């Protein structure tokens, strides 16, 4: 596909997504047709939440964060949630329950997961780390938190049968996957070069194409949110917790590193103090 065709596609997509992003929601969950509102835990007291003439409502969330591996068997609270804090609390509680119910490391059991075997092998350290995540959650989402950085938006459409409404910051910069790329340090190549130099510039030109496409996309769509003073640090903290929860089974040691990096040893000392008390 030529660069011009890619730019045309990017512009059309950006214009469509800009319209979607202009629709904010009062709840976090999944979008359902309104005629099934009483089957999806929708809360009528909050009013019809989406769609033209109340065609849609927001009900309980359908997401791998609640269905992945053994989570499906634990009947988690899937909302809908009125705040990002409620969603994070549900995810953190679910992870703690899941880690405390690791399946015996034997394929002969009724439920077997290779991740369980690896987590069980690390034993106490894994349990200690998940306990720290539970303890720091209120510090990541304090009661006095600014509502601006938890604004709820429809951030994308994956499949009309399963559209989730999530906090805007969960999507990082909100750039579609096909536009994502690495930051380019080299200057933008201009004009044609001798064949021996052009060969070395092929990948750099591809990276720069993505840079230019991302710039156009962002120019049209605009920022995901307008954070207040100090909100960037709070959002980074929320993203760190989000990644730690979602990647815990595969990268629990990364979650432990993040905890120590953000909270020092205080989170660990607090837990040990509570255990002694």
ROMI-312399 format. One line per 3 residues: their letters; for each residue x, y, z of N, C-alpha, C. Coordinates in steps of 0.02 Angstrom, whole numbers. Layout:
A) X:Y:Z:X:Y:Z:X:Y:Z; ...
END
This chain:
XXX) 43:-59:0:0:0:0:44:62:0; 29:109:-43:69:170:-47:58:213:16; 105:259:27:99:303:85:36:346:79
XXX) 20:367:18:-40:408:8:-103:370:27; -105:305:9:-163:264:27:-167:254:102; -110:244:134:-109:236:207:-133:300:241
XXX) -113:357:214:-133:421:243:-209:430:236; -236:412:178:-308:418:166:-346:374:216; -323:312:225:-356:267:272:-352:294:343
XXX) -294:321:361:-285:348:428:-332:406:441; -339:450:392:-383:508:399:-456:486:407; -478:439:366:-547:416:370:-561:382:437
XXX) -514:341:460:-522:307:524:-523:358:581; -479:406:579:-475:456:632:-540:496:637; -568:513:581:-632:551:581:-688:510:612
XXX) -689:445:597:-741:402:626:-732:394:701; -670:382:722:-657:371:793:-666:435:833; -655:492:802:-667:555:838:-740:561:858
XXX) -784:539:814:-856:541:830:-871:494:888; -840:435:889:-852:387:943:-826:415:1010; -769:447:1008:-739:472:1070:-778:531:1099
XXX) -817:563:1059:-856:619:1084:-915:596:1126; -927:531:1127:-982:503:1167:-953:477:1232; -968:511:1287:-944:488:1352:-999:448:1387
XXX) -980:409:1436:-1026:364:1471:-1019:373:1546; -1071:355:1582:-1071:361:1654:-1051:296:1688; -1045:241:1649:-1028:177:1678:-976:141:1636
XXX) -940:95:1668:-892:51:1635:-922:-18:1629; -920:-45:1569:-948:-111:1558:-950:-126:1484; -999:-165:1463:-1008:-179:1392:-1075:-151:1367
XXX) -1076:-136:1303:-1137:-107:1273:-1183:-163:1250; -1246:-158:1269:-1296:-208:1250:-1357:-172:1221; -1396:-208:1181:-1459:-181:1159:-1504:-171:1219
XXX) -1542:-116:1219:-1582:-98:1278:-1635:-149:1296; -1657:-190:1248:-1711:-237:1264:-1688:-295:1309; -1623:-300:1323:-1599:-352:1369:-1571:-320:1433
XXX) -1592:-259:1448:-1564:-223:1505:-1571:-261:1570; -1626:-299:1578:-1636:-334:1641:-1599:-401:1645; -1559:-417:1594:-1520:-479:1593:-1445:-466:1601
XXX) -1424:-403:1602:-1352:-387:1600:-1331:-344:1659; -1371:-345:1713:-1355:-308:1775:-1354:-233:1764; -1392:-209:1714:-1397:-137:1702:-1432:-105:1762
XXX) -1412:-43:1778:-1441:-7:1834:-1487:49:1810; -1553:36:1806:-1600:86:1780:-1598:152:1817; -1579:151:1881:-1578:212:1920:-1531:265:1892
XXX) -1482:242:1852:-1434:289:1822:-1457:314:1754; -1513:288:1728:-1539:311:1664:-1507:276:1605; -1543:275:1549:-1515:245:1488:-1451:281:1471
XXX) -1400:242:1456:-1333:269:1455:-1302:277:1386; -1330:248:1334:-1297:251:1270:-1347:242:1214; -1326:262:1155:-1366:248:1096:-1417:302:1081
XXX) -1438:304:1019:-1489:352:997:-1556:330:1024; -1593:376:1057:-1659:361:1085:-1657:301:1132; -1602:294:1169:-1598:240:1218:-1595:171:1188
XXX) -1564:164:1130:-1559:99:1096:-1514:51:1134; -1463:77:1168:-1414:36:1202:-1409:53:1276; -1384:5:1314:-1369:16:1385:-1300:-13:1399
XXX) -1271:6:1455:-1208:-21:1477:-1221:-70:1534; -1200:-133:1523:-1209:-186:1573:-1143:-217:1593; -1146:-276:1622:-1085:-308:1648:-1033:-317:1593
XXX) -970:-314:1614:-914:-314:1567:-898:-384:1542; -885:-389:1477:-861:-451:1446:-790:-437:1424; -742:-467:1459:-672:-452:1447:-629:-510:1472
XXX) -572:-519:1439:-526:-572:1460:-500:-560:1531; -503:-498:1553:-480:-484:1622:-522:-522:1673; -583:-541:1655:-626:-579:1700:-633:-652:1680
XXX) -614:-670:1619:-625:-738:1595:-562:-779:1586; -504:-746:1588:-442:-780:1573:-428:-836:1624; -405:-893:1600:-389:-953:1639:-440:-966:1694
XXX) -419:-973:1756:-464:-996:1809:-514:-942:1832; -506:-881:1810:-551:-828:1831:-623:-845:1814; -633:-878:1759:-700:-895:1736:-738:-935:1788
XXX) -703:-975:1827:-735:-1019:1877:-749:-983:1943; -725:-922:1951:-731:-888:2015:-788:-838:2018; -828:-834:1966:-887:-791:1964:-872:-720:1989
XXX) -829:-685:1953:-808:-618:1976:-864:-566:1968; -857:-512:2004:-901:-454:1995:-880:-419:1931; -925:-418:1881:-909:-389:1816:-947:-324:1804
XXX) -973:-294:1857:-1005:-230:1850:-1077:-235:1825; -1099:-180:1793:-1060:-122:1770:-1035:-80:1829; -981:-44:1817:-948:-5:1869:-960:69:1857
XXX) -969:106:1910:-979:178:1903:-914:218:1904; -860:186:1928:-795:220:1930:-739:171:1911; -683:199:1890:-624:158:1875:-598:124:1938
XXX) -609:156:1996:-588:126:2059:-626:62:2073; -691:61:2059:-730:0:2069:-705:-56:2024; -689:-39:1962:-664:-89:1915:-597:-117:1940
XXX) -552:-74:1961:-486:-96:1985:-493:-138:2048; -540:-120:2092:-552:-159:2153:-574:-229:2136; -620:-235:2088:-645:-300:2067:-588:-342:2038
XXX) -546:-312:1995:-491:-349:1965:-440:-371:2017; -425:-327:2064:-375:-343:2115:-400:-399:2160; -463:-394:2181:-493:-446:2223:-494:-513:2187
XXX) -511:-511:2123:-514:-572:2084:-445:-605:2078; -394:-565:2066:-327:-593:2060:-306:-626:2126; -321:-593:2182:-303:-622:2247:-338:-689:2258
XXX) -402:-693:2239:-439:-756:2245:-409:-809:2200; -392:-789:2139:-366:-836:2090:-299:-866:2113; -255:-823:2140:-189:-846:2161:-195:-892:2222
XXX) -245:-881:2262:-254:-924:2321:-288:-990:2305; -307:-999:2243:-338:-1062:2223:-301:-1093:2164; -235:-1093:2169:-194:-1125:2118:-209:-1199:2115
XXX) -217:-1225:2055:-232:-1296:2047:-170:-1337:2063; -180:-1396:2093:-122:-1440:2104:-85:-1452:2039; -18:-1452:2040:21:-1458:1978:18:-1529:1949
XXX) -41:-1548:1928:-49:-1615:1898:-101:-1611:1842; -82:-1631:1781:-130:-1630:1725:-190:-1675:1737; -187:-1718:1787:-242:-1765:1800:-300:-1731:1838
XXX) -290:-1671:1865:-342:-1638:1902:-396:-1613:1855; -453:-1595:1884:-508:-1571:1843:-492:-1506:1806; -450:-1464:1837:-428:-1403:1804:-352:-1400:1810
XXX) -319:-1391:1754:-246:-1388:1755:-223:-1330:1712; -175:-1292:1738:-147:-1236:1701:-73:-1234:1715; -33:-1231:1662:39:-1231:1670:62:-1171:1712
XXX) 26:-1114:1704:44:-1055:1743:37:-1068:1817; -14:-1107:1836:-23:-1124:1907:37:-1160:1935; 64:-1206:1895:122:-1245:1918:181:-1199:1931
XXX) 193:-1151:1886:250:-1106:1894:239:-1059:1953; 177:-1034:1962:163:-990:2017:168:-1026:2084; 144:-1088:2086:148:-1127:2147:220:-1140:2167
XXX) 263:-1147:2118:334:-1160:2132:367:-1101:2167; 342:-1040:2153:370:-980:2185:335:-964:2251; 281:-998:2264:247:-998:2329:238:-932:2364
XXX) 272:-924:2421:261:-868:2467:274:-801:2434; 323:-796:2390:338:-733:2357:280:-710:2313; 248:-757:2279:191:-740:2237:133:-715:2280
XXX) 118:-750:2334:64:-729:2379:79:-660:2409; 141:-649:2429:159:-585:2458:150:-529:2408; 168:-541:2345:162:-490:2294:90:-473:2280
XXX) 47:-523:2275:-24:-509:2261:-55:-474:2321; -34:-490:2382:-59:-454:2441:-39:-381:2438; 21:-366:2414:43:-296:2409:1:-259:2358
XXX) -18:-291:2303:-61:-259:2253:-128:-240:2284; -155:-285:2324:-219:-271:2358:-211:-211:2405; -156:-208:2441:-146:-156:2491:-135:-87:2460
XXX) -100:-84:2402:-85:-19:2373:-141:7:2329; -191:-34:2313:-244:-13:2269:-277:52:2293; -294:60:2358:-324:124:2380:-277:183:2372
XXX) -212:171:2370:-164:226:2361:-160:245:2287; -173:199:2244:-174:214:2172:-239:250:2154; -293:233:2189:-358:264:2178:-382:296:2243
XXX) -353:351:2265:-375:382:2328:-445:411:2321; -478:419:2378:-547:443:2378:-552:514:2350; -497:552:2354:-497:621:2330:-473:626:2258
XXX) -471:570:2222:-444:569:2154:-483:617:2109; -446:647:2062:-477:691:2013:-520:650:1965; -579:673:1949:-621:636:1902:-597:643:1830
XXX) -556:693:1816:-535:706:1747:-496:648:1718; -452:617:1758:-411:564:1730:-445:496:1732; -508:494:1754:-546:432:1752:-607:439:1707
XXX) -605:488:1663:-660:498:1617:-673:434:1577; -736:418:1568:-755:355:1536:-773:368:1463; -740:334:1418:-751:344:1347:-757:278:1311
XXX) -794:278:1256:-791:222:1210:-728:233:1169; -678:192:1180:-612:204:1150:-600:165:1087; -646:123:1067:-636:86:1005:-688:32:997
XXX) -697:10:936:-744:-43:921:-706:-103:894; -709:-159:929:-676:-219:907:-725:-264:871; -783:-270:898:-835:-314:870:-900:-290:899
XXX) -949:-277:857:-1011:-250:883:-1046:-297:931; -1026:-361:933:-1055:-407:981:-1022:-401:1049; -967:-365:1053:-932:-358:1117:-893:-293:1117
XXX) -926:-239:1137:-894:-173:1139:-890:-151:1212; -829:-140:1235:-818:-121:1305:-809:-46:1312; -834:-19:1367:-822:50:1387:-773:47:1445
XXX) -714:77:1436:-661:73:1486:-632:142:1499; -594:150:1553:-561:215:1564:-516:233:1505; -517:296:1485:-481:317:1426:-406:302:1431
XXX) -378:309:1490:-305:300:1497:-283:228:1488; -329:179:1490:-309:109:1480:-279:97:1411; -296:138:1363:-274:127:1295:-209:165:1279
XXX) -172:183:1331:-110:221:1322:-127:285:1283; -99:295:1224:-113:355:1185:-174:347:1140; -204:288:1140:-263:277:1100:-249:270:1026
XXX) -187:257:1007:-169:250:936:-183:179:913; -217:170:857:-231:102:831:-168:61:823; -174:-4:829:-116:-48:827:-75:-39:763
XXX) -109:-31:706:-72:-29:643:-32:35:635; -43:84:679:-5:146:676:51:149:729; 52:101:772:102:102:826:171:85:798
XXX) 222:114:829:290:102:807:339:131:856; 403:125:841:455:149:886:470:222:872; 492:259:923:515:328:912:576:327:865
XXX) 578:374:820:632:376:770:682:430:790; 745:411:798:797:458:817:828:491:755; 833:453:701:864:480:640:819:532:607
XXX) 848:582:574:808:632:539:770:600:481; 715:632:462:674:608:406:715:610:342; 723:553:307:759:553:243:722:596:192
XXX) 758:638:157:728:682:107:758:666:39; 714:659:-12:737:646:-79:765:576:-88; 792:564:-147:820:498:-163:894:497:-144
XXX) 917:437:-130:987:427:-110:1020:376:-156; 1086:373:-157:1120:321:-196:1096:253:-173; 1093:204:-218:1067:137:-201:1098:106:-138
XXX) 1163:114:-130:1195:83:-72:1172:116:-6; 1154:181:-9:1129:215:51:1054:204:60; 1018:199:4:945:190:7:927:125:41
XXX) 966:73:30:951:8:60:951:13:136; 997:52:163:1001:60:235:945:104:263; 912:141:218:859:187:239:789:158:236
XXX) 782:97:210:715:68:200:676:65:265; 706:37:318:671:30:382:659:98:414; 706:143:406:698:210:435:640:246:402
XXX) 633:238:335:577:269:300:511:239:324; 509:173:335:447:141:360:429:169:429; 479:176:472:466:203:539:441:274:535
XXX) 471:313:489:450:382:482:380:387:453; 362:342:409:293:340:383:244:334:441; 259:290:488:215:280:546:213:343:589
XXX) 270:376:597:272:438:635:225:489:605; 229:498:539:188:548:505:114:529:508; 99:464:502:29:441:507:2:452:577
XXX) 42:438:628:20:449:697:7:523:709; 49:565:683:40:637:692:-26:660:662; -41:636:602:-104:655:569:-163:629:609
XXX) -158:566:632:-212:536:671:-225:577:735; -172:595:771:-179:633:833:-205:703:819; -184:732:764:-207:799:745:-282:799:736
XXX) -310:747:706:-382:744:693:-421:724:755; -399:672:789:-437:645:846:-429:688:908; -369:716:918:-357:755:978:-335:710:1035
XXX) -320:739:1093:-297:700:1151:-352:657:1179; -333:602:1213:-382:559:1244:-418:594:1301; -384:637:1335:-412:673:1392:-370:735:1404
XXX) -395:780:1445:-357:841:1461:-340:838:1535; -284:806:1552:-267:796:1623:-253:862:1659; -272:864:1722:-258:921:1764:-186:917:1788
XXX) -164:970:1824:-96:972:1849:-82:912:1894; -30:875:1878:-12:817:1918:-47:753:1898; -94:758:1850:-132:698:1832:-90:647:1795
XXX) -40:670:1758:2:623:1719:33:570:1765; 58:591:1823:89:544:1869:37:495:1896; -23:519:1910:-76:475:1936:-97:424:1882
XXX) -100:447:1820:-120:403:1766:-66:350:1755; -3:369:1758:52:320:1752:47:267:1807; 28:288:1867:20:241:1922:-37:192:1909
XXX) -92:217:1883:-149:174:1866:-131:125:1811; -94:149:1762:-73:104:1708:-26:50:1734; 17:68:1781:61:18:1810:23:-36:1846
XXX) -28:-16:1885:-69:-66:1920:-107:-108:1870; -134:-77:1818:-171:-113:1766:-128:-166:1734; -67:-148:1715:-21:-196:1684:-2:-252:1732
XXX) 10:-233:1795:29:-284:1845:-26:-335:1855; -89:-312:1856:-145:-358:1866:-154:-403:1805; -148:-374:1746:-163:-412:1685:-108:-459:1664
XXX) -46:-445:1686:10:-488:1666:37:-530:1724; 0:-533:1779:28:-562:1839:49:-635:1830; 7:-676:1800:24:-747:1795:88:-759:1757
XXX) 100:-719:1705:160:-728:1664:220:-688:1690; 206:-633:1725:261:-588:1745:251:-562:1815; 239:-606:1863:227:-582:1931:287:-546:1960
XXX) 348:-566:1939:408:-532:1964:410:-459:1941; 382:-445:1882:379:-376:1858:332:-335:1902; 277:-367:1924:231:-333:1970:266:-316:2035
XXX) 306:-362:2060:344:-350:2122:393:-293:2112; 427:-292:2055:475:-238:2040:438:-171:2038; 380:-170:2005:341:-107:1999:321:-83:2069
XXX) 299:-128:2111:279:-109:2179:336:-77:2217; 394:-107:2214:452:-80:2250:475:-14:2220; 469:-9:2154:490:53:2120:445:111:2138
XXX) 379:98:2143:330:151:2155:320:166:2230; 324:114:2271:308:122:2341:366:106:2388; 424:91:2360:481:74:2401:468:11:2441
XXX) 496:7:2500:484:-52:2542:425:-43:2588; 392:16:2584:338:30:2632:281:-19:2626; 265:-38:2564:209:-84:2554:224:-151:2586
XXX) 286:-173:2580:305:-238:2608:308:-234:2684; 336:-179:2711:340:-172:2783:271:-166:2815; 225:-132:2779:157:-124:2805:123:-192:2812
XXX) 132:-234:2762:100:-300:2764:128:-342:2821; 194:-341:2829:224:-381:2883:201:-357:2951; 193:-289:2957:168:-261:3020:97:-284:3034
XXX) 55:-285:2980:-14:-307:2989:-16:-380:3008; 29:-420:2979:30:-491:2995:49:-503:3068; 97:-463:3093:117:-470:3163:62:-449:3210
X) 25:-394:3187:-29:-370:3230:-87:-418:3231
END
